[in-house]
Amino acid sequence: RMTINAKGDSAIEYPDIPCKGVLERVPGLSNEFIERITEGDCITDGRIVVIEREGRVFWFWYQPGAYGPDGSAVLYREAPIA
């Protein structure tokens, strides 16, 4: 689960692992975040790139220092964009 908003309190949660964290927007990039894990035993400081197209979110996760994505997904919103 991922929550992104303009207020700066964006978050991510992996319920099946379980891990939680905060997302810090990369300065100058509107769709790139650094993931700081705050709960659980997950890799921290990963990079997430989010691209929204036609009601879907394309999500890419990169390990720290990696050049290509290590994970990807297409996400669908639980609620429409406000």
Buried (B, 14 or more C-beta within 10 A) or exposed (E): EBEBEEEEEBBBBBEEEEBBBBBBBBEEEEBBBBBEBEEEEBEBEBBBBBEEEEEEBBBBBBBEEEEEBEEEEEEEEEEEEE
